[in-house]
Amino acid sequence: MAVKIKYDKIQMFFKELKECDRMFRLLYADPGGRLYEDPELLAVGRSGGEFWELDESEMIPLPPGADLMLLPLRAPVGVNPRDGQPEILECLEDGTPVYAVAAVLPAGYTRLLLPGYENIQKDGQELPLFGYTAVGVDQEGQVWVAARLTDRPDKWNPLSYNDDSLPERISRKKEEFPGNRILEQLAHCSLDYHCLTAQNIFYERWEAGLPVSPVCNARCIGCISLQPSECCPSPQARINFTPTVDELAELGAAHLIKAPDAIISGGQGCEGEALKAHFIWSPAIRKIRQKTNRGTININTNAGYTRGLAELCEAGLDSIRVSLFSAREELYHAYHRPVDYTLADVRNSIRLAKEYGLFVSLNLLAFPGVTDRPEEAAALTELINEYKVDMVQLRNLNIDPDSLLKAVGPPGGEILGMTEFISLLVHDCPHLIVGSYSHPVHKA
């Protein structure tokens, strides 16, 4: 049993606690990672800074490929179903501290609520860059998560990667392209970071990332390849060289020729801004298209460098995926912290891409309690409808929730909830595809 205390310092939002067939008990862990189910308290989630009840209609069983993570120095918070009062767990009866637990979801699943916890070391180390999701345990001991399926998860299920054949596949590919530095980077990302997009080049299937750019014109708070030294550590290191056109073209053409549902993508997690390498991508695209018309050539981008995008469009680019935290200028600049562009440049790039007939997706960095506010939804749907954006890919923003709210400012006003937000997108943008990752496309 854990030691519980009444906790009235947090802002709570609860609909009337209702009787339902499935209730979700609080799950927590000790520092060694041993899990505990509280026999009394119900689990809660967070939306921004507010604590929310876990609604049965928004919970699904922990999906295959998901991970459970303990959150150091984050005390679990639950609610007493008898009186609806929140309580915080500090330690076990023997004094061992206890920590909150969260799920990290595989691609294809969209987080609906953040985990319910209170940071008990306000100025302590930030959490690593993962997409933390609220969890609870039912009466049978099954772990459930506050999430919904928004795309087919089969291609991005982590269980389909990292098998025993991967090292041999890497060796064979290196023999096929000796001295190709991009391939060396992808081997490193595959084995050390377990990057699925990197591994696909060796499995010769689906979407393969081809990192090229070591520089970026933004300083996104949640950047996974470059963080200030005083912040949380980056989960992977950024590429530190600029490849040649031939290195890029030979790998790209080979993948598009061989792979089913083939996509090659620039702008990976281990690099900076792909459009800043337009002088590599543009001639490489032309070389690739001289060898094959198969597959999709895609760029993941912040879309801030419109001139670079124009060069790639002229060369034969098929699609772009534009990373976007917010369609409102204030929040966009607070998160992305652009160096030499503005949100207006991003909109110009989207317009340009549509004029060239590209398939345009928004990589929406979704964060419950910010993304799902009425003013955010209105700005986003206005942008989508104005430029006829083809797809929104809902991406769980990987970041310490408290550090994000501190950086962008605690938003006020109504919270729609992620479920209602997604329904609003579908209703207000009837042409829009809502999913979680890039699919093969062809230009109109």
ZANUMAR-827502 format. One record per residue (C-alpha): residue number from 0; chain; z negated, y negated, x. Coordinates in steps of 0.1 Angstrom, whole numbers. Layout:
! residues N
<k=NUM c=A zz=Z yy=Y xx=X>
...
! end
This chain:
! residues 444
<k=0 c=A zz=0 yy=0 xx=0>
<k=1 c=A zz=7 yy=-35 xx=11>
<k=2 c=A zz=-16 yy=-65 xx=8>
<k=3 c=A zz=-4 yy=-88 xx=-19>
<k=4 c=A zz=-13 yy=-124 xx=-26>
<k=5 c=A zz=-3 yy=-147 xx=-54>
<k=6 c=A zz=25 yy=-170 xx=-43>
<k=7 c=A zz=32 yy=-202 xx=-61>
<k=8 c=A zz=49 yy=-223 xx=-34>
<k=9 c=A zz=85 yy=-212 xx=-42>
<k=10 c=A zz=108 yy=-223 xx=-68>
<k=11 c=A zz=114 yy=-194 xx=-92>
<k=12 c=A zz=141 yy=-190 xx=-118>
<k=13 c=A zz=136 yy=-162 xx=-142>
<k=14 c=A zz=151 yy=-155 xx=-176>
<k=15 c=A zz=125 yy=-139 xx=-198>
<k=16 c=A zz=115 yy=-106 xx=-181>
<k=17 c=A zz=131 yy=-80 xx=-203>
<k=18 c=A zz=126 yy=-44 xx=-209>
<k=19 c=A zz=156 yy=-24 xx=-197>
<k=20 c=A zz=164 yy=12 xx=-188>
<k=21 c=A zz=165 yy=6 xx=-151>
<k=22 c=A zz=140 yy=-16 xx=-132>
<k=23 c=A zz=143 yy=-23 xx=-95>
<k=24 c=A zz=112 yy=-20 xx=-74>
<k=25 c=A zz=106 yy=-41 xx=-42>
<k=26 c=A zz=118 yy=-25 xx=-10>
<k=27 c=A zz=104 yy=-36 xx=24>
<k=28 c=A zz=100 yy=-23 xx=59>
<k=29 c=A zz=75 yy=-22 xx=88>
<k=30 c=A zz=86 yy=-35 xx=123>
<k=31 c=A zz=97 yy=0 xx=132>
<k=32 c=A zz=122 yy=1 xx=103>
<k=33 c=A zz=103 yy=25 xx=81>
<k=34 c=A zz=111 yy=18 xx=45>
<k=35 c=A zz=85 yy=14 xx=17>
<k=36 c=A zz=89 yy=12 xx=-21>
<k=37 c=A zz=62 yy=-10 xx=-38>
<k=38 c=A zz=49 yy=9 xx=-68>
<k=39 c=A zz=41 yy=-23 xx=-88>
<k=40 c=A zz=63 yy=-53 xx=-78>
<k=41 c=A zz=98 yy=-58 xx=-89>
<k=42 c=A zz=125 yy=-69 xx=-65>
<k=43 c=A zz=140 yy=-104 xx=-67>
<k=44 c=A zz=170 yy=-120 xx=-52>
<k=45 c=A zz=178 yy=-156 xx=-42>
<k=46 c=A zz=205 yy=-179 xx=-52>
<k=47 c=A zz=204 yy=-208 xx=-27>
<k=48 c=A zz=167 yy=-217 xx=-25>
<k=49 c=A zz=158 yy=-203 xx=-60>
<k=50 c=A zz=145 yy=-168 xx=-66>
<k=51 c=A zz=163 yy=-149 xx=-94>
<k=52 c=A zz=155 yy=-117 xx=-113>
<k=53 c=A zz=177 yy=-87 xx=-105>
<k=54 c=A zz=198 yy=-82 xx=-136>
<k=55 c=A zz=208 yy=-46 xx=-142>
<k=56 c=A zz=243 yy=-56 xx=-152>
<k=57 c=A zz=248 yy=-71 xx=-117>
<k=58 c=A zz=235 yy=-42 xx=-97>
<k=59 c=A zz=254 yy=-13 xx=-82>
<k=60 c=A zz=243 yy=17 xx=-61>
<k=61 c=A zz=243 yy=11 xx=-24>
<k=62 c=A zz=280 yy=17 xx=-16>
<k=63 c=A zz=293 yy=40 xx=11>
<k=64 c=A zz=296 yy=22 xx=44>
<k=65 c=A zz=268 yy=-3 xx=36>
<k=66 c=A zz=239 yy=-8 xx=59>
<k=67 c=A zz=202 yy=-17 xx=53>
<k=68 c=A zz=187 yy=-42 xx=76>
<k=69 c=A zz=151 yy=-54 xx=80>
<k=70 c=A zz=147 yy=-92 xx=83>
<k=71 c=A zz=121 yy=-100 xx=110>
<k=72 c=A zz=95 yy=-126 xx=101>
<k=73 c=A zz=108 yy=-128 xx=66>
<k=74 c=A zz=81 yy=-118 xx=42>
<k=75 c=A zz=92 yy=-98 xx=11>
<k=76 c=A zz=86 yy=-115 xx=-23>
<k=77 c=A zz=84 yy=-96 xx=-56>
<k=78 c=A zz=74 yy=-103 xx=-91>
<k=79 c=A zz=46 yy=-88 xx=-111>
<k=80 c=A zz=61 yy=-75 xx=-143>
<k=81 c=A zz=28 yy=-78 xx=-162>
<k=82 c=A zz=26 yy=-116 xx=-159>
<k=83 c=A zz=59 yy=-126 xx=-144>
<k=84 c=A zz=41 yy=-141 xx=-114>
<k=85 c=A zz=56 yy=-140 xx=-78>
<k=86 c=A zz=37 yy=-123 xx=-51>
<k=87 c=A zz=43 yy=-121 xx=-13>
<k=88 c=A zz=36 yy=-91 xx=9>
<k=89 c=A zz=21 yy=-99 xx=42>
<k=90 c=A zz=11 yy=-66 xx=57>
<k=91 c=A zz=1 yy=-30 xx=51>
<k=92 c=A zz=-36 yy=-22 xx=45>
<k=93 c=A zz=-40 yy=-14 xx=82>
<k=94 c=A zz=-27 yy=-49 xx=92>
<k=95 c=A zz=9 yy=-38 xx=101>
<k=96 c=A zz=32 yy=-67 xx=91>
<k=97 c=A zz=60 yy=-60 xx=66>
<k=98 c=A zz=94 yy=-75 xx=64>
<k=99 c=A zz=120 yy=-80 xx=38>
<k=100 c=A zz=150 yy=-57 xx=36>
<k=101 c=A zz=187 yy=-66 xx=28>
<k=102 c=A zz=220 yy=-48 xx=26>
<k=103 c=A zz=251 yy=-56 xx=45>
<k=104 c=A zz=282 yy=-47 xx=24>
<k=105 c=A zz=316 yy=-33 xx=35>
<k=106 c=A zz=348 yy=-51 xx=27>
<k=107 c=A zz=357 yy=-50 xx=-10>
<k=108 c=A zz=323 yy=-58 xx=-23>
<k=109 c=A zz=312 yy=-93 xx=-31>
<k=110 c=A zz=275 yy=-103 xx=-29>
<k=111 c=A zz=260 yy=-118 xx=-60>
<k=112 c=A zz=225 yy=-126 xx=-47>
<k=113 c=A zz=207 yy=-132 xx=-14>
<k=114 c=A zz=177 yy=-111 xx=-5>
<k=115 c=A zz=143 yy=-123 xx=-18>
<k=116 c=A zz=121 yy=-134 xx=10>
<k=117 c=A zz=100 yy=-163 xx=24>
<k=118 c=A zz=105 yy=-173 xx=60>
<k=119 c=A zz=70 yy=-172 xx=75>
<k=120 c=A zz=81 yy=-187 xx=108>
<k=121 c=A zz=99 yy=-219 xx=98>
<k=122 c=A zz=111 yy=-229 xx=133>
<k=123 c=A zz=116 yy=-193 xx=146>
<k=124 c=A zz=147 yy=-175 xx=157>
<k=125 c=A zz=176 yy=-175 xx=132>
<k=126 c=A zz=188 yy=-142 xx=117>
<k=127 c=A zz=220 yy=-127 xx=132>
<k=128 c=A zz=253 yy=-135 xx=115>
<k=129 c=A zz=255 yy=-110 xx=87>
<k=130 c=A zz=261 yy=-112 xx=50>
<k=131 c=A zz=226 yy=-104 xx=37>
<k=132 c=A zz=225 yy=-91 xx=1>
<k=133 c=A zz=196 yy=-85 xx=-23>
<k=134 c=A zz=184 yy=-49 xx=-28>
<k=135 c=A zz=161 yy=-29 xx=-51>
<k=136 c=A zz=150 yy=7 xx=-57>
<k=137 c=A zz=152 yy=24 xx=-91>
<k=138 c=A zz=128 yy=50 xx=-105>
<k=139 c=A zz=146 yy=78 xx=-88>
<k=140 c=A zz=145 yy=63 xx=-54>
<k=141 c=A zz=181 yy=52 xx=-54>
<k=142 c=A zz=188 yy=19 xx=-35>
<k=143 c=A zz=209 yy=-6 xx=-55>
<k=144 c=A zz=225 yy=-39 xx=-44>
<k=145 c=A zz=233 yy=-72 xx=-62>
<k=146 c=A zz=271 yy=-70 xx=-57>
<k=147 c=A zz=303 yy=-62 xx=-75>
<k=148 c=A zz=335 yy=-44 xx=-64>
<k=149 c=A zz=363 yy=-70 xx=-61>
<k=150 c=A zz=389 yy=-50 xx=-41>
<k=151 c=A zz=397 yy=-14 xx=-33>
<k=152 c=A zz=373 yy=-5 xx=-5>
<k=153 c=A zz=392 yy=25 xx=9>
<k=154 c=A zz=411 yy=9 xx=38>
<k=155 c=A zz=380 yy=-10 xx=50>
<k=156 c=A zz=354 yy=17 xx=46>
<k=157 c=A zz=336 yy=19 xx=79>
<k=158 c=A zz=333 yy=56 xx=75>
<k=159 c=A zz=371 yy=58 xx=80>
<k=160 c=A zz=368 yy=43 xx=115>
<k=161 c=A zz=351 yy=51 xx=148>
<k=162 c=A zz=359 yy=88 xx=147>
<k=163 c=A zz=362 yy=111 xx=178>
<k=164 c=A zz=399 yy=105 xx=182>
<k=165 c=A zz=395 yy=67 xx=189>
<k=166 c=A zz=390 yy=69 xx=227>
<k=167 c=A zz=421 yy=91 xx=231>
<k=168 c=A zz=441 yy=69 xx=208>
<k=169 c=A zz=432 yy=39 xx=230>
<k=170 c=A zz=442 yy=57 xx=261>
<k=171 c=A zz=476 yy=66 xx=247>
<k=172 c=A zz=483 yy=31 xx=235>
<k=173 c=A zz=474 yy=17 xx=269>
<k=174 c=A zz=499 yy=41 xx=285>
<k=175 c=A zz=525 yy=29 xx=260>
<k=176 c=A zz=519 yy=-8 xx=269>
<k=177 c=A zz=506 yy=-9 xx=305>
<k=178 c=A zz=490 yy=-41 xx=315>
<k=179 c=A zz=490 yy=-57 xx=281>
<k=180 c=A zz=459 yy=-79 xx=281>
<k=181 c=A zz=458 yy=-82 xx=243>
<k=182 c=A zz=455 yy=-44 xx=241>
<k=183 c=A zz=427 yy=-45 xx=266>
<k=184 c=A zz=409 yy=-71 xx=244>
<k=185 c=A zz=414 yy=-49 xx=213>
<k=186 c=A zz=401 yy=-19 xx=231>
<k=187 c=A zz=370 yy=-38 xx=240>
<k=188 c=A zz=366 yy=-51 xx=204>
<k=189 c=A zz=371 yy=-15 xx=191>
<k=190 c=A zz=346 yy=2 xx=213>
<k=191 c=A zz=320 yy=-25 xx=218>
<k=192 c=A zz=321 yy=-45 xx=185>
<k=193 c=A zz=335 yy=-17 xx=163>
<k=194 c=A zz=359 yy=-41 xx=149>
<k=195 c=A zz=380 yy=-24 xx=122>
<k=196 c=A zz=410 yy=-48 xx=124>
<k=197 c=A zz=411 yy=-41 xx=162>
<k=198 c=A zz=409 yy=-4 xx=157>
<k=199 c=A zz=439 yy=-3 xx=133>
<k=200 c=A zz=463 yy=-11 xx=162>
<k=201 c=A zz=452 yy=23 xx=177>
<k=202 c=A zz=452 yy=42 xx=144>
<k=203 c=A zz=487 yy=27 xx=138>
<k=204 c=A zz=479 yy=17 xx=102>
<k=205 c=A zz=474 yy=-12 xx=78>
<k=206 c=A zz=462 yy=-46 xx=91>
<k=207 c=A zz=460 yy=-50 xx=129>
<k=208 c=A zz=445 yy=-82 xx=144>
<k=209 c=A zz=462 yy=-97 xx=175>
<k=210 c=A zz=440 yy=-123 xx=191>
<k=211 c=A zz=458 yy=-150 xx=211>
<k=212 c=A zz=440 yy=-183 xx=209>
<k=213 c=A zz=410 yy=-191 xx=231>
<k=214 c=A zz=405 yy=-226 xx=217>
<k=215 c=A zz=396 yy=-240 xx=183>
<k=216 c=A zz=396 yy=-274 xx=166>
<k=217 c=A zz=366 yy=-267 xx=144>
<k=218 c=A zz=329 yy=-259 xx=151>
<k=219 c=A zz=320 yy=-238 xx=120>
<k=220 c=A zz=283 yy=-232 xx=116>
<k=221 c=A zz=290 yy=-195 xx=110>
<k=222 c=A zz=315 yy=-189 xx=138>
<k=223 c=A zz=311 yy=-153 xx=150>
<k=224 c=A zz=327 yy=-159 xx=184>
<k=225 c=A zz=311 yy=-191 xx=197>
<k=226 c=A zz=276 yy=-205 xx=189>
<k=227 c=A zz=254 yy=-230 xx=207>
<k=228 c=A zz=230 yy=-214 xx=231>
<k=229 c=A zz=200 yy=-225 xx=211>
<k=230 c=A zz=213 yy=-209 xx=179>
<k=231 c=A zz=217 yy=-173 xx=169>
<k=232 c=A zz=238 yy=-152 xx=194>
<k=233 c=A zz=274 yy=-147 xx=186>
<k=234 c=A zz=281 yy=-110 xx=176>
<k=235 c=A zz=313 yy=-110 xx=198>
<k=236 c=A zz=327 yy=-130 xx=226>
<k=237 c=A zz=358 yy=-151 xx=223>
<k=238 c=A zz=390 yy=-142 xx=241>
<k=239 c=A zz=391 yy=-161 xx=274>
<k=240 c=A zz=428 yy=-161 xx=282>
<k=241 c=A zz=462 yy=-170 xx=266>
<k=242 c=A zz=485 yy=-141 xx=263>
<k=243 c=A zz=523 yy=-143 xx=270>
<k=244 c=A zz=549 yy=-142 xx=243>
<k=245 c=A zz=560 yy=-108 xx=254>
<k=246 c=A zz=525 yy=-93 xx=252>
<k=247 c=A zz=522 yy=-105 xx=216>
<k=248 c=A zz=557 yy=-96 xx=205>
<k=249 c=A zz=558 yy=-60 xx=219>
<k=250 c=A zz=525 yy=-51 xx=202>
<k=251 c=A zz=534 yy=-68 xx=170>
<k=252 c=A zz=568 yy=-53 xx=166>
<k=253 c=A zz=555 yy=-18 xx=174>
<k=254 c=A zz=528 yy=-20 xx=148>
<k=255 c=A zz=551 yy=-33 xx=121>
<k=256 c=A zz=577 yy=-5 xx=128>
<k=257 c=A zz=552 yy=24 xx=128>
<k=258 c=A zz=523 yy=15 xx=105>
<k=259 c=A zz=521 yy=21 xx=67>
<k=260 c=A zz=513 yy=-11 xx=48>
<k=261 c=A zz=517 yy=-29 xx=80>
<k=262 c=A zz=503 yy=-64 xx=87>
<k=263 c=A zz=497 yy=-82 xx=120>
<k=264 c=A zz=473 yy=-111 xx=119>
<k=265 c=A zz=464 yy=-139 xx=142>
<k=266 c=A zz=432 yy=-157 xx=139>
<k=267 c=A zz=407 yy=-129 xx=145>
<k=268 c=A zz=369 yy=-131 xx=149>
<k=269 c=A zz=372 yy=-129 xx=187>
<k=270 c=A zz=394 yy=-160 xx=190>
<k=271 c=A zz=396 yy=-196 xx=181>
<k=272 c=A zz=423 yy=-213 xx=158>
<k=273 c=A zz=456 yy=-194 xx=157>
<k=274 c=A zz=477 yy=-225 xx=150>
<k=275 c=A zz=465 yy=-239 xx=183>
<k=276 c=A zz=486 yy=-210 xx=199>
<k=277 c=A zz=517 yy=-220 xx=180>
<k=278 c=A zz=537 yy=-221 xx=212>
<k=279 c=A zz=530 yy=-184 xx=216>
<k=280 c=A zz=532 yy=-173 xx=180>
<k=281 c=A zz=564 yy=-191 xx=171>
<k=282 c=A zz=587 yy=-175 xx=197>
<k=283 c=A zz=568 yy=-142 xx=193>
<k=284 c=A zz=576 yy=-141 xx=156>
<k=285 c=A zz=613 yy=-147 xx=163>
<k=286 c=A zz=613 yy=-118 xx=188>
<k=287 c=A zz=595 yy=-95 xx=164>
<k=288 c=A zz=619 yy=-102 xx=136>
<k=289 c=A zz=648 yy=-95 xx=160>
<k=290 c=A zz=634 yy=-60 xx=162>
<k=291 c=A zz=623 yy=-53 xx=127>
<k=292 c=A zz=621 yy=-68 xx=92>
<k=293 c=A zz=592 yy=-44 xx=82>
<k=294 c=A zz=557 yy=-55 xx=74>
<k=295 c=A zz=539 yy=-88 xx=70>
<k=296 c=A zz=532 yy=-114 xx=97>
<k=297 c=A zz=500 yy=-132 xx=87>
<k=298 c=A zz=479 yy=-160 xx=102>
<k=299 c=A zz=442 yy=-165 xx=95>
<k=300 c=A zz=436 yy=-202 xx=100>
<k=301 c=A zz=416 yy=-232 xx=92>
<k=302 c=A zz=450 yy=-249 xx=84>
<k=303 c=A zz=440 yy=-281 xx=101>
<k=304 c=A zz=470 yy=-282 xx=124>
<k=305 c=A zz=500 yy=-287 xx=101>
<k=306 c=A zz=526 yy=-293 xx=128>
<k=307 c=A zz=518 yy=-259 xx=144>
<k=308 c=A zz=520 yy=-243 xx=110>
<k=309 c=A zz=554 yy=-258 xx=104>
<k=310 c=A zz=567 yy=-242 xx=136>
<k=311 c=A zz=555 yy=-208 xx=125>
<k=312 c=A zz=570 yy=-212 xx=91>
<k=313 c=A zz=603 yy=-220 xx=107>
<k=314 c=A zz=600 yy=-189 xx=129>
<k=315 c=A zz=595 yy=-165 xx=99>
<k=316 c=A zz=558 yy=-164 xx=91>
<k=317 c=A zz=551 yy=-144 xx=59>
<k=318 c=A zz=516 yy=-154 xx=48>
<k=319 c=A zz=485 yy=-175 xx=57>
<k=320 c=A zz=448 yy=-170 xx=48>
<k=321 c=A zz=430 yy=-203 xx=49>
<k=322 c=A zz=392 yy=-202 xx=56>
<k=323 c=A zz=373 yy=-225 xx=32>
<k=324 c=A zz=336 yy=-230 xx=26>
<k=325 c=A zz=342 yy=-257 xx=0>
<k=326 c=A zz=370 yy=-277 xx=-16>
<k=327 c=A zz=348 yy=-307 xx=-16>
<k=328 c=A zz=351 yy=-330 xx=14>
<k=329 c=A zz=313 yy=-334 xx=20>
<k=330 c=A zz=305 yy=-298 xx=21>
<k=331 c=A zz=337 yy=-288 xx=38>
<k=332 c=A zz=330 yy=-311 xx=68>
<k=333 c=A zz=293 yy=-302 xx=69>
<k=334 c=A zz=302 yy=-265 xx=74>
<k=335 c=A zz=335 yy=-265 xx=93>
<k=336 c=A zz=327 yy=-296 xx=114>
<k=337 c=A zz=364 yy=-302 xx=122>
<k=338 c=A zz=372 yy=-319 xx=155>
<k=339 c=A zz=407 yy=-335 xx=150>
<k=340 c=A zz=416 yy=-329 xx=113>
<k=341 c=A zz=402 yy=-334 xx=78>
<k=342 c=A zz=403 yy=-315 xx=45>
<k=343 c=A zz=433 yy=-336 xx=36>
<k=344 c=A zz=452 yy=-319 xx=65>
<k=345 c=A zz=442 yy=-285 xx=51>
<k=346 c=A zz=456 yy=-294 xx=17>
<k=347 c=A zz=489 yy=-306 xx=34>
<k=348 c=A zz=492 yy=-273 xx=52>
<k=349 c=A zz=487 yy=-254 xx=20>
<k=350 c=A zz=514 yy=-275 xx=4>
<k=351 c=A zz=537 yy=-269 xx=33>
<k=352 c=A zz=532 yy=-232 xx=33>
<k=353 c=A zz=541 yy=-230 xx=-4>
<k=354 c=A zz=572 yy=-251 xx=2>
<k=355 c=A zz=583 yy=-225 xx=27>
<k=356 c=A zz=576 yy=-197 xx=3>
<k=357 c=A zz=546 yy=-182 xx=21>
<k=358 c=A zz=520 yy=-162 xx=3>
<k=359 c=A zz=488 yy=-183 xx=5>
<k=360 c=A zz=453 yy=-169 xx=3>
<k=361 c=A zz=420 yy=-187 xx=5>
<k=362 c=A zz=394 yy=-169 xx=26>
<k=363 c=A zz=365 yy=-183 xx=4>
<k=364 c=A zz=332 yy=-181 xx=24>
<k=365 c=A zz=311 yy=-173 xx=-6>
<k=366 c=A zz=274 yy=-181 xx=-6>
<k=367 c=A zz=253 yy=-176 xx=-38>
<k=368 c=A zz=237 yy=-209 xx=-48>
<k=369 c=A zz=264 yy=-231 xx=-33>
<k=370 c=A zz=298 yy=-216 xx=-41>
<k=371 c=A zz=288 yy=-209 xx=-77>
<k=372 c=A zz=279 yy=-245 xx=-87>
<k=373 c=A zz=300 yy=-263 xx=-113>
<k=374 c=A zz=312 yy=-291 xx=-90>
<k=375 c=A zz=322 yy=-265 xx=-64>
<k=376 c=A zz=341 yy=-244 xx=-89>
<k=377 c=A zz=359 yy=-275 xx=-104>
<k=378 c=A zz=371 yy=-286 xx=-70>
<k=379 c=A zz=382 yy=-252 xx=-60>
<k=380 c=A zz=402 yy=-245 xx=-92>
<k=381 c=A zz=418 yy=-279 xx=-89>
<k=382 c=A zz=430 yy=-271 xx=-54>
<k=383 c=A zz=442 yy=-236 xx=-65>
<k=384 c=A zz=462 yy=-249 xx=-95>
<k=385 c=A zz=476 yy=-279 xx=-77>
<k=386 c=A zz=492 yy=-259 xx=-50>
<k=387 c=A zz=496 yy=-226 xx=-68>
<k=388 c=A zz=475 yy=-207 xx=-43>
<k=389 c=A zz=483 yy=-170 xx=-47>
<k=390 c=A zz=450 yy=-153 xx=-39>
<k=391 c=A zz=413 yy=-160 xx=-33>
<k=392 c=A zz=397 yy=-135 xx=-10>
<k=393 c=A zz=359 yy=-135 xx=-16>
<k=394 c=A zz=342 yy=-132 xx=18>
<k=395 c=A zz=304 yy=-129 xx=20>
<k=396 c=A zz=295 yy=-156 xx=44>
<k=397 c=A zz=277 yy=-141 xx=75>
<k=398 c=A zz=249 yy=-165 xx=82>
<k=399 c=A zz=211 yy=-169 xx=81>
<k=400 c=A zz=206 yy=-183 xx=45>
<k=401 c=A zz=180 yy=-208 xx=55>
<k=402 c=A zz=200 yy=-222 xx=84>
<k=403 c=A zz=230 yy=-226 xx=62>
<k=404 c=A zz=211 yy=-246 xx=35>
<k=405 c=A zz=195 yy=-267 xx=62>
<k=406 c=A zz=229 yy=-275 xx=77>
<k=407 c=A zz=247 yy=-284 xx=45>
<k=408 c=A zz=218 yy=-298 xx=26>
<k=409 c=A zz=201 yy=-281 xx=-4>
<k=410 c=A zz=225 yy=-286 xx=-33>
<k=411 c=A zz=210 yy=-296 xx=-66>
<k=412 c=A zz=219 yy=-290 xx=-102>
<k=413 c=A zz=230 yy=-260 xx=-121>
<k=414 c=A zz=238 yy=-226 xx=-107>
<k=415 c=A zz=264 yy=-206 xx=-126>
<k=416 c=A zz=258 yy=-173 xx=-108>
<k=417 c=A zz=284 yy=-155 xx=-89>
<k=418 c=A zz=295 yy=-134 xx=-118>
<k=419 c=A zz=302 yy=-164 xx=-140>
<k=420 c=A zz=319 yy=-181 xx=-111>
<k=421 c=A zz=343 yy=-153 xx=-106>
<k=422 c=A zz=350 yy=-151 xx=-144>
<k=423 c=A zz=357 yy=-189 xx=-143>
<k=424 c=A zz=382 yy=-185 xx=-115>
<k=425 c=A zz=401 yy=-158 xx=-134>
<k=426 c=A zz=400 yy=-178 xx=-166>
<k=427 c=A zz=410 yy=-212 xx=-152>
<k=428 c=A zz=436 yy=-199 xx=-127>
<k=429 c=A zz=455 yy=-173 xx=-147>
<k=430 c=A zz=481 yy=-168 xx=-120>
<k=431 c=A zz=455 yy=-161 xx=-93>
<k=432 c=A zz=448 yy=-128 xx=-76>
<k=433 c=A zz=410 yy=-123 xx=-68>
<k=434 c=A zz=402 yy=-98 xx=-41>
<k=435 c=A zz=385 yy=-94 xx=-8>
<k=436 c=A zz=411 yy=-89 xx=20>
<k=437 c=A zz=447 yy=-94 xx=29>
<k=438 c=A zz=474 yy=-71 xx=14>
<k=439 c=A zz=510 yy=-66 xx=25>
<k=440 c=A zz=533 yy=-93 xx=10>
<k=441 c=A zz=569 yy=-105 xx=13>
<k=442 c=A zz=581 yy=-141 xx=11>
<k=443 c=A zz=598 yy=-152 xx=-20>
! end
